[in-house]
């Protein structure tokens, strides 16, 4: 999806500049508030903007846009210039310069005592090496985004845990984790033949936290040719980073393909298919599966794939309880990568608040040949379009971390609760010597597996092919169960598969779903 993903990961690790532009010339920048700042004014601003045609923000000067990758990452923000540094405010905010991948600036305001004030772009707040040429200091300059830091692991040390950058993208991590997948404010026409529309967060308001306050409030204004929006993020960092999100959208035109709570990640390969990659690492991915808890309470696990052609999967539902992209491979040996540390990437769980109605959790998988590309998108697609001139209010919770730290609403404990189904911890596939394909699904150790494998009810099905009955065995390494079965796709290009373990008429495992493609 976005070719800059490797740059983002590298520059974050180097504490260099990331994120998207911030300028006093951004949308709505000239509109002063005539009373104390509050969320309702952002909603009014978005509503008023939606009544007018879309107007793109001006670009930063050409020399900033012409920076090379090496030059861009050779400019970095000085922590000593951070917002609220040397004060009793528990948060610091670093800013990122524009240029290269971020040609348009955003506006950032600090809200103190309910009064919003513009934070002007300050070139002196950045250091740079001699690789960087002299740059224009006049024109539509502004920051390209910001990074949040607060005390997490030790007193006096403010750790980075959240970045807002580029279009409506933002990322966060739990304590000790490494940046991986991103979330977005909104997705429009993802995977459509006519191309995707990327709304921008054009203006931010950062509420100054009081001494001792553990959360931070960020407001954002969204704008694109098709929609405007007002967002409020209530962010609490910790072992997992929790964001309470409120969004109000105004449609400039009818929106027939909307993605709510969208997540973007990378999946190159794992043990389901390594045939295209000559690589010493056994797997390369930021996320390895889509987890869904549907409106009926059923738990679905769909391992991710890197297909040869674009594929879209829709999981039809009503009032979903949650969905997310997870990273279940948690050992360094799963990746053998000492630099990327893929085993340390967070998952993100999206938990809708209120009635989201009918629609589908949608998974878009895009062919990729390098790990620099974000090729996985997951979101909720409402069944009904948003009419032109319409308003939509929604709320949801984002939880960034690992399932073990409580990312989903029923946290995974060291010993899984008997009432929750066993998780799928790995899926492997390969050719069968006698023809066809063999599938091996590993389920975690679980109290429901205390009985012998013979006591389990194994259910395997496919609408396209016949499958073998399946063999269920104890895996001595994991302590859980492994289900192995085979199928012969013949000349088929695509096969849908489904498997689940049950005991005494009740689910003993998640529902495993997979789309095999030739």
Steps between C-alpha positions, in 0.01 A plus 500: 500500500731777619855477374633711785446233770866405519592866530249548781631207699863599450458865582299426813769265622757772436285757682499698180204680345181325409143602441306727270521878443371774731444850373308813588371473144326167563124465465316713751818665623369851458180435693539619858274371774281765655464322834679246713620203301296178514425202276174652377694773323702243306174333399361834384815570301478160328131557426564842347789371289281218362260760361775627267705332227823334605810722476840329537755661729802671342822304469817586687781658292655287227840458668330334799311265269823416314677369809636149454426224748850533648468878527157482657605263776808718562272765650364432848308679771682607816334359813600821678252683276208270586164648589448520881860402574631616840147537635277301733306365200548120487522491119750636248422546132763484225430632151606375157608709204338484155640400163564183300194277570320783681458788250209676674508649848252456783404743774559421868346694788567463871192529722573648840233627735242423227677748269652377175819658369688422182842335533705669225757307297849552641790388284737568790340211690676254267854373471649378172817357355712646219316270257206740511510809273382843610121500484240768435369655819205681342177376343243238600724340759379307797550182694422161351361352821590427859611239749374455858730410790435440871647310795435129457794287610698717743465837677637796311516321165229582249444211261358535151178305450289668229552674164251679274635527145393507140143517362290378797754241617609455861686233694550401862673232707469338839787525746821354356356426157623597152290698252323289240151533359309830472144616544321763294226745565303379199541281193320576174475270197778268617578250225260663252601482131463880470754557778493577871429839656720594796345757736745722691512614857567865422487660845558380856422640844705362790343545843765565763475231772488605864780392738461130577250443219549158335307558179531758223232642271569564131245654262534474122330650196465267200458615139483342155307545173223276631474561873595714799518390860562598862694250714575481870765258632520430873838325525630305801842333465621202701562128456253547219403840355126563510328763285137598537400642161202721420441598138239712324500479119337726241469369144562740210372232261342159536752262656431148377821337625598618847743330739447573871769424757751416223830327571796469262778243534762294316506127430766362267516128581498233769478120507176501298697594186875569461531399135556856373767614747860386523561637850680369807213612723214253558238778494465873429188684615367769734176305552416136435122487529164673507306433821123558508248469779173531313161616618397143582803458728684263263881541494660480155869481412607564141876457435629770265629430151708674236306401188613510138206727415296746705241326715225636720324295769177613666377359830135604508374593846270721705626703795845339520652473847852558371763431238871553466827411335712293738859384525495157667853397407678624814839327503814643342553159337171543311676765289875474576521875434721688746427842346131515406390316819174391339419284804470822700239673282161588651159380397206740491148412614209717380203491736187680371302705748127512440305363204702465178214321323537267204814476293815295469846481648701535181852371437699625201817307412725656235788320326839617627855395416681698771443569868506877440139488381193511722283249315235407757192709586213407735193709581126498563297575186141612573236339283329830421682785322533838669285739300631833373453762769459230763649495849632193678602484868695202624719392788742214550795392710845415362726282709867472393713224648502122522209273580682399818485861626126523448466636148169326448209529741571153644876503562708192441646385831800275567241226547203562262158520664291183452211702357697659215585301187858394434693730266666401175872563549636388162396383156729314260438369149688308237479253214398144579723227358200308368345812348301795626579720798542432870399742775626498860321720756649537849270594789636631830507292817158538660292353786245378244774274360559317829311205358650278232488617138248221437248688718506801267250555219701601191311699237663575165310629200534670162236608247746428218687174564495182705733491798638206694349420839798649679746373757509659847813454711660647810791731412769431762673832437195725555294272724199573279343307214593484132239433235630376165289437191541511125308604190555490127418829324532340155477777244332740738662839549336561837375284787325616819569288810352489848593301810408495869540278804193444718439316824169395654315698235676830575791679328839386631698713254470806284355450156796475261432645155733511202487584132754295307598643161706336228 
